[in-house]
Amino acid sequence: MKVKKIPLRKCVATNEQLPKSEMFRIVRTPEETVCVDTTGKVRGHGAYLKKDKTVIMNAKKKKVLDRYLEIPVPEEIYEQLLELLK
């Protein structure tokens, strides 16, 4: 019996490699909008953030997602991430 591979992704804020299930995916869509991808199937350029309040707050403060997605990330995205943590 084969062992199933667990897909790993790199957090843009901490540079840690973690399983996809332990991270949020934030996507810049082709229409130049930013959204939180809960399904993992939204088309566009994605960045991963660890599911941790301090990581999300540091990413907001240092504008890490703005640099990776090459577009200003609205305040609502960070609020949505914090809500999903609860």
DSSP file (Angstrom, degrees, kcal/mol; ACC not computed):
  #  RESIDUE AA STRUCTURE BP1 BP2  ACC     N-H-->O    O-->H-N    N-H-->O    O-->H-N    TCO  KAPPA ALPHA  PHI   PSI    X-CA   Y-CA   Z-CA
    1    1 A M              0   0    0      0, 0.0     2,-0.2     0, 0.0     0, 0.0   0.000 360.0 360.0 360.0 130.9    0.0    0.0    0.0
    2    2 A K        -     0   0    0      1,-0.1     2,-0.5     0, 0.0     0, 0.0  -0.500 360.0-123.7 -78.5 143.7    1.3    3.4   -1.0
    3    3 A V        -     0   0    0     -2,-0.2     2,-0.3     1,-0.0    -1,-0.1  -0.759  30.5-121.9 -85.2 129.0    1.7    6.2    1.5
    4    4 A K        -     0   0    0     -2,-0.5     2,-0.2     1,-0.1    -1,-0.0  -0.529  24.3-121.9 -75.2 132.3   -0.2    9.3    0.3
    5    5 A K        -     0   0    0     -2,-0.3    -1,-0.1     1,-0.0     0, 0.0  -0.489  15.1-140.1 -72.5 140.1    1.9   12.4   -0.1
    6    6 A I        -     0   0    0     -2,-0.2     2,-0.2    13,-0.0    -1,-0.0  -0.910  23.3-124.9-100.2 118.8    0.9   15.5    1.9
    7    7 A P        -     0   0    0      0, 0.0    13,-2.1     0, 0.0     2,-0.3  -0.455  26.2-154.7 -68.0 129.0    1.3   18.6   -0.2
    8    8 A L  E     -A   19   0A   0     11,-0.2     2,-0.3    -2,-0.2     9,-0.1  -0.806  11.6-174.1-103.8 144.8    3.6   21.2    1.5
    9    9 A R  E     -A   18   0A   0      9,-2.9     9,-2.6    -2,-0.3     2,-0.5  -0.939  24.1-116.5-133.6 157.6    3.5   24.9    0.9
   10   10 A K  E     -A   17   0A   0     -2,-0.3    38,-0.5     7,-0.2     2,-0.3  -0.825  22.4-128.8-100.7 129.3    5.7   27.8    2.1
   11   11 A C  B  >  -b   48   0B   0      5,-2.6     4,-1.9    -2,-0.5    38,-0.2  -0.586  11.3-146.4 -72.6 130.9    4.3   30.5    4.3
   12   12 A V  T  4 S+     0   0    0     36,-2.7    -1,-0.1    -2,-0.3    37,-0.1   0.728  95.8  44.7 -72.8 -20.7    5.1   33.9    2.8
   13   13 A A  T  4 S+     0   0    0     35,-0.4    -1,-0.2     3,-0.1    36,-0.1   0.864 128.8  20.1 -90.3 -40.3    5.5   35.5    6.2
   14   14 A T  T  4 S-     0   0    0      2,-0.1    -2,-0.2     0, 0.0     3,-0.1   0.572  88.9-132.2-107.7 -11.7    7.5   32.9    8.2
   15   15 A N     <  +     0   0    0     -4,-1.9     2,-0.3     1,-0.2    -3,-0.1   0.715  56.9 145.6  61.7  23.4    9.1   30.9    5.3
   16   16 A E        -     0   0    0     -5,-0.1    -5,-2.6     1,-0.0     2,-0.6  -0.676  49.9-131.1 -87.1 144.3    8.0   27.7    7.0
   17   17 A Q  E     +A   10   0A   0     -2,-0.3    -7,-0.2    -7,-0.2    -9,-0.0  -0.877  41.0 161.0 -95.7 121.2    7.0   24.7    4.9
   18   18 A L  E     -A    9   0A   0     -9,-2.6    -9,-2.9    -2,-0.6     5,-0.1  -0.904  45.5 -83.5-134.7 160.2    3.7   23.3    6.2
   19   19 A P  E >   -A    8   0A   0      0, 0.0     3,-1.9     0, 0.0   -11,-0.2  -0.351  42.3-116.6 -61.2 147.4    0.9   21.1    4.9
   20   20 A K  G >  S+     0   0    0    -13,-2.1     3,-1.7     1,-0.3   -12,-0.1   0.824 112.7  64.2 -54.6 -33.9   -1.7   22.9    2.8
   21   21 A S  G 3  S+     0   0    0      1,-0.3    -1,-0.3   -14,-0.2   -13,-0.1   0.708  97.7  55.4 -67.1 -19.4   -4.4   22.2    5.4
   22   22 A E  G <  S+     0   0    0     -3,-1.9    29,-2.0     2,-0.0     2,-0.3   0.226 104.7  67.6 -95.8  13.5   -2.6   24.3    8.0
   23   23 A M  E <  S-C   50   0B   0     -3,-1.7     2,-0.3    27,-0.2    27,-0.2  -0.915  72.3-127.6-134.7 157.8   -2.5   27.4    5.8
   24   24 A F  E     -C   49   0B   0     25,-3.5    25,-2.3    -2,-0.3     2,-0.5  -0.807  21.8-142.7 -97.2 144.8   -4.7   30.0    4.3
   25   25 A R  E     -CD  48  37B   0     12,-0.7    12,-3.3    -2,-0.3     2,-0.5  -0.954  13.2-168.1-110.1 123.9   -4.5   30.7    0.5
   26   26 A I  E     -CD  47  36B   0     21,-3.1    21,-2.3    -2,-0.5     2,-0.4  -0.942  13.1-160.1-111.1 131.5   -4.9   34.3   -0.6
   27   27 A V  E     -CD  46  35B   0      8,-3.0     8,-2.2    -2,-0.5     2,-0.7  -0.907  22.6-151.3-122.5 137.5   -5.4   34.8   -4.3
   28   28 A R  E     -CD  45  34B   0     17,-2.9    17,-2.0    -2,-0.4     6,-0.2  -0.935  33.1-147.5 -97.8 113.5   -5.0   37.7   -6.8
   29   29 A T    >   -     0   0    0      4,-2.7     3,-2.1    -2,-0.7    15,-0.2  -0.280  26.0-104.0 -78.2 165.4   -7.5   36.8   -9.4
   30   30 A P  T 3  S+     0   0    0      0, 0.0    -1,-0.1     0, 0.0    14,-0.1   0.733 121.9  64.2 -60.6 -20.3   -7.1   37.7  -13.2
   31   31 A E  T 3  S-     0   0    0      2,-0.1     3,-0.1     1,-0.0    -2,-0.1   0.307 120.1-110.5 -84.9  10.2   -9.6   40.5  -12.6
   32   32 A E  S <  S+     0   0    0     -3,-2.1     2,-0.3     1,-0.3    -4,-0.0   0.821  77.0 127.8  65.0  34.3   -7.0   42.1  -10.2
   33   33 A T        -     0   0    0     -4,-0.2    -4,-2.7    38,-0.0     2,-0.4  -0.824  53.1-132.9-113.0 159.9   -9.1   41.5   -7.0
   34   34 A V  E     +D   28   0B   0     -2,-0.3     2,-0.3    -6,-0.2    -6,-0.2  -0.934  31.2 163.4-114.6 135.3   -7.9   39.8   -3.9
   35   35 A C  E     -D   27   0B   0     -8,-2.2    -8,-3.0    -2,-0.4     2,-0.5  -0.976  40.6-109.4-145.9 159.8   -9.8   37.0   -2.1
   36   36 A V  E     -D   26   0B   0     -2,-0.3     2,-0.8   -10,-0.2   -10,-0.2  -0.811  31.3-145.3 -89.5 126.1   -9.4   34.3    0.5
   37   37 A D  E     +D   25   0B   0    -12,-3.3   -12,-0.7    -2,-0.5    -2,-0.0  -0.814  26.8 168.5 -97.7 105.0   -9.5   30.9   -1.2
   38   38 A T  S    S+     0   0    0     -2,-0.8    -1,-0.2     1,-0.1   -12,-0.0   0.700  78.9  47.1 -87.2 -19.9  -11.1   28.3    1.1
   39   39 A T  S    S-     0   0    0    -14,-0.1    -1,-0.1     0, 0.0    -2,-0.1   0.734  98.2-130.7 -92.5 -24.8  -11.5   25.6   -1.6
   40   40 A G  S    S+     0   0    0    -15,-0.1    -2,-0.0     3,-0.0    -3,-0.0   0.595  86.7  91.3  84.1  11.2   -8.0   25.8   -3.0
   41   41 A K        +     0   0    0      2,-0.1     2,-0.2     0, 0.0    -4,-0.0   0.357  45.2 123.9-122.0   4.3   -9.4   26.0   -6.6
   42   42 A V        -     0   0    0      1,-0.1     2,-0.2   -13,-0.0    -5,-0.1  -0.487  63.9-117.7 -70.5 134.8   -9.7   29.7   -7.3
   43   43 A R        +     0   0    0     -2,-0.2     2,-0.2   -16,-0.1    -1,-0.1  -0.463  69.1  58.7 -71.8 141.8   -7.8   30.8  -10.4
   44   44 A G  S    S-     0   0    0    -15,-0.2     2,-0.5    -2,-0.2   -15,-0.2  -0.776  92.2 -37.6 135.9-175.7   -5.0   33.3  -10.0
   45   45 A H  E     - C   0  28B   0    -17,-2.0   -17,-2.9    -2,-0.2     2,-0.3  -0.723  62.6-160.4 -85.0 121.2   -1.7   33.9   -8.3
   46   46 A G  E     - C   0  27B   0     -2,-0.5     2,-0.3   -19,-0.2   -19,-0.2  -0.722  17.3-169.6-110.6 155.0   -1.8   32.6   -4.7
   47   47 A A  E     - C   0  26B   0    -21,-2.3   -21,-3.1    -2,-0.3     2,-0.4  -0.989  18.6-136.5-135.9 144.6    0.2   33.1   -1.5
   48   48 A Y  E     -bC  11  25B   0    -38,-0.5   -36,-2.7    -2,-0.3     2,-0.4  -0.841  15.4-171.5-109.1 140.5    0.0   31.0    1.6
   49   49 A L  E     - C   0  24B   0    -25,-2.3   -25,-3.5    -2,-0.4     7,-0.1  -0.989  29.9-111.1-127.6 137.6   -0.2   32.2    5.2
   50   50 A K  E     - C   0  23B   0     -2,-0.4     2,-2.1   -27,-0.2   -27,-0.2  -0.359  34.0-110.7 -63.5 142.9    0.0   30.1    8.3
   51   51 A K  S    S+     0   0    0    -29,-2.0     2,-0.3     4,-0.1    -1,-0.1  -0.521  79.7 114.2 -77.5  78.5   -3.2   29.7   10.4
   52   52 A D     >  -     0   0    0     -2,-2.1     4,-2.2     1,-0.1     5,-0.2  -0.976  65.8-137.3-151.8 133.5   -1.9   31.8   13.3
   53   53 A K  H  > S+     0   0    0     -2,-0.3     4,-2.5     1,-0.2     5,-0.2   0.899 105.2  50.2 -61.4 -43.3   -3.0   35.2   14.6
   54   54 A T  H  > S+     0   0    0      1,-0.2     4,-2.3     2,-0.2    -1,-0.2   0.876 110.5  50.4 -65.2 -36.6    0.5   36.6   15.2
   55   55 A V  H  > S+     0   0    0      2,-0.2     4,-2.3     1,-0.2    -1,-0.2   0.915 111.4  48.2 -66.1 -42.8    1.6   35.5   11.6
   56   56 A I  H  X S+     0   0    0     -4,-2.2     4,-2.0     2,-0.2    -2,-0.2   0.918 112.9  47.8 -64.4 -43.2   -1.5   37.2   10.1
   57   57 A M  H  X S+     0   0    0     -4,-2.5     4,-2.4     2,-0.2    -2,-0.2   0.889 112.4  49.0 -66.4 -39.2   -0.9   40.4   12.1
   58   58 A N  H  X S+     0   0    0     -4,-2.3     4,-2.6     2,-0.2    -1,-0.2   0.895 110.0  51.6 -65.9 -39.7    2.8   40.5   11.2
   59   59 A A  H  X>S+     0   0    0     -4,-2.3     5,-1.7     1,-0.2     4,-0.7   0.883 111.7  47.8 -63.5 -37.9    2.0   40.0    7.5
   60   60 A K  H  <5S+     0   0    0     -4,-2.0     3,-0.4     3,-0.2    -2,-0.2   0.928 113.6  46.9 -66.8 -45.3   -0.5   42.9    7.7
   61   61 A K  H  <5S+     0   0    0     -4,-2.4    -2,-0.2     1,-0.2    -1,-0.2   0.895 119.8  37.9 -65.1 -41.7    2.1   45.2    9.5
   62   62 A K  H  <5S-     0   0    0     -4,-2.6    -1,-0.2    -5,-0.2    -2,-0.2   0.471 104.0-128.1 -90.6  -2.5    4.9   44.4    7.1
   63   63 A K  T  X5 +     0   0    0     -4,-0.7     4,-1.4    -3,-0.4    -3,-0.2   0.881  51.2 156.6  57.0  42.5    2.7   44.3    4.0
   64   64 A V  H  >< +     0   0    0     -5,-1.7     4,-2.2     1,-0.2     5,-0.2   0.910  69.8  50.0 -64.6 -44.3    4.0   40.8    3.0
   65   65 A L  H  > S+     0   0    0     -6,-0.4     4,-2.7     1,-0.2     6,-0.3   0.857 104.3  59.3 -66.1 -34.0    0.9   39.9    0.9
   66   66 A D  H  >>S+     0   0    0      1,-0.2     4,-0.9     2,-0.2     5,-0.9   0.911 109.7  43.9 -59.0 -41.5    1.1   43.2   -0.9
   67   67 A R  H  <5S+     0   0    0     -4,-1.4    -2,-0.2     2,-0.2    -1,-0.2   0.923 116.4  44.7 -71.1 -44.7    4.6   42.3   -2.2
   68   68 A Y  H  <5S+     0   0    0     -4,-2.2    -2,-0.2     1,-0.2    -1,-0.2   0.881 121.1  38.0 -69.5 -38.1    3.8   38.7   -3.1
   69   69 A L  H  <5S-     0   0    0     -4,-2.7    -1,-0.2     2,-0.2    -2,-0.2   0.564  99.4-136.1 -90.4  -8.3    0.5   39.4   -4.8
   70   70 A E  T  <5S+     0   0    0     -4,-0.9    -3,-0.2    -5,-0.3    -4,-0.1   0.827  74.9  87.1  57.4  36.5    1.9   42.7   -6.4
   71   71 A I  S   <S-     0   0    0     -5,-0.9    -2,-0.2    -6,-0.3     2,-0.2  -0.963  91.2 -91.9-157.4 144.9   -1.4   44.5   -5.5
   72   72 A P        -     0   0    0      0, 0.0   -38,-0.1     0, 0.0    -6,-0.0  -0.447  40.5-138.2 -63.6 129.0   -2.6   46.4   -2.4
   73   73 A V        -     0   0    0     -2,-0.2    -7,-0.1   -13,-0.1     5,-0.1  -0.791  20.0-123.1 -91.5 123.7   -4.4   43.9   -0.1
   74   74 A P    >>  -     0   0    0      0, 0.0     3,-1.1     0, 0.0     4,-0.8  -0.228  16.4-117.5 -65.3 154.5   -7.6   45.4    1.4
   75   75 A E  H 3> S+     0   0    0      1,-0.2     4,-1.8     2,-0.2     3,-0.4   0.819 110.7  67.7 -57.6 -34.5   -8.1   45.5    5.2
   76   76 A E  H 3> S+     0   0    0      1,-0.2     4,-2.5     2,-0.2    -1,-0.2   0.797  91.6  60.7 -61.3 -29.8  -11.2   43.2    4.8
   77   77 A I  H <> S+     0   0    0     -3,-1.1     4,-2.2     2,-0.2    -1,-0.2   0.927 106.1  45.5 -64.7 -44.5   -9.0   40.3    3.8
   78   78 A Y  H  X S+     0   0    0     -4,-0.8     4,-2.2    -3,-0.4    -1,-0.2   0.891 113.1  50.5 -65.9 -38.7   -7.1   40.4    7.1
   79   79 A E  H  X S+     0   0    0     -4,-1.8     4,-2.0     1,-0.2    -2,-0.2   0.901 110.0  50.6 -64.2 -40.3  -10.3   40.7    9.0
   80   80 A Q  H  X S+     0   0    0     -4,-2.5     4,-2.2     2,-0.2    -2,-0.2   0.891 109.2  51.4 -64.6 -40.2  -11.7   37.7    7.1
   81   81 A L  H  X S+     0   0    0     -4,-2.2     4,-1.2     1,-0.2    -2,-0.2   0.912 109.9  48.9 -63.0 -42.9   -8.6   35.6    7.9
   82   82 A L  H  X S+     0   0    0     -4,-2.2     4,-0.8     1,-0.2    -1,-0.2   0.865 110.4  51.6 -65.8 -35.5   -9.0   36.4   11.6
   83   83 A E  H >< S+     0   0    0     -4,-2.0     3,-0.7     1,-0.2    -1,-0.2   0.895 106.5  53.8 -66.0 -40.4  -12.6   35.4   11.5
   84   84 A L  H 3< S+     0   0    0     -4,-2.2    -1,-0.2     1,-0.2    -2,-0.2   0.777 100.4  62.4 -66.6 -25.2  -11.8   32.1    9.8
   85   85 A L  H 3<        0   0    0     -4,-1.2    -1,-0.2     1,-0.2    -2,-0.2   0.830 360.0 360.0 -65.8 -32.4   -9.4   31.4   12.6
   86   86 A K    <<        0   0    0     -4,-0.8    -1,-0.2    -3,-0.7    -2,-0.2   0.476 360.0 360.0 -72.4 360.0  -12.2   31.4   15.2
